[in-house]
Amino acid sequence: MPRDGYQQRLDKLSEDVLYMSELVIERLQMGLDALQEKDDDLAWEVIDGDHEINEMYLELEQECIDLIALQQPVAGDLRFIAASFKIITDLERIADLATNLGDYSLDAKKDTFPEVDIQAIGSKTIEMIGESMDAYANEDPEACFRIADRDDEIDDLCENASELVVRELIEQQDIDDEEQIQGTMQDVYRLLLTIRDLERVGDHAVNIAARTLYMVESDDALLY
């Protein structure tokens, strides 16, 4: 393949990865909105739309494989393609977590623990994804380290939220109606899963930053 055609495919891959990230962020926000508004229609839109992300992932995965197999890239180009492949994997998993939020919202008819600010945690994870993709687009190694540092903030927020749920549950232990007990336990389980999933979103954002750092500087400091 002529050099200009090869470079166009690399540029197109970058554009497609960034476009996929925009769709994933949109789906994650929709999942959060569905939770907040108890909007079943929006929840189903997130759930039913997951196949679109999956198809995009498979197409980009094949493009990465083709570029490696047919063009035999070396050095920077190889790191770029490998990083792009790993990043779309993280994006696909974030989309799965957004689908989980849609599932949770279908059962969440009320806010049992309104003190837990899921929306604030979700907003920060969305910011992290956006910043990690900006670092990828701009090949910005310094931003990668800043994103990794921000993950501690997400972890702390999730830990505090989980502790708050458990504390509230302990304080409600005088509940003696079996049906109410079961309903509360289901609410607790669903909320803890939501917190866990948002923490995982933050982890995937760090993964994206780590792969970007390796792509740009061949630095594996953030890989784990």
C-alpha positions, 0 to 999 in steps of 0.5 A: 500500500502506498505510504499516503494510503497507509497514513490515511488508515492510521488517521482514520483509526484515530478518528474512529476511536475518538468517535467511539469514545464520544458514543460511549460517553453519551451512553454512560450519561444516558445511563446516569440520567435514567437512574436519576429520572427513573426513566425506563424508556431511556434505560432501554435505549441504553440497553438496546443500543449496546449492540451498536458499540459492540459492532463498532468495537469489532470493526475497529478490532479488525482494522487494528489486526489488518494494519498489523498483519498487512502493513507490519508497522514498527516503532511508533506506528505499532505502539499507536495501533496496539494502544488504539486496540487496547483503548477500544477494549476499555471503551467497550467495557465502559459501554457494558457498564453503562448498560448495567446502569440502564438495568439498575434503573429499571428496578430503582423506583425510589431513592432509598439512600438519597445521601449517596450522590451517584450523579456526582461520582458519575460526572467525575468518571465521565470527565476522566474518560473525556480527559483520557481521550483528549490525551490520546488525541493530543498525544499528551503524556503529562495529562496521562499522569494527571488522569491516573492521579484523579483515580484516587479521588474516584476511589475515595468517593466510591469508598465513602459512598459504600460506607454511607450505604452500610452505615444507613443500613445498620441504622435501619436494622430495627425494620421488622417487616420481611417484605420491607427488609427484602426491598431494602436489601435489593436497593442496597445491593443495586446501589453497591453495584452501581458504585462498583461499576462507576469505580470500574469506569474510572479504572478504564479511564486510567487504562486509556491514559496508561496506553496513551502514555506508552504509545507516545513515550514508550513509557510503561509507568502507568501500565498494570 
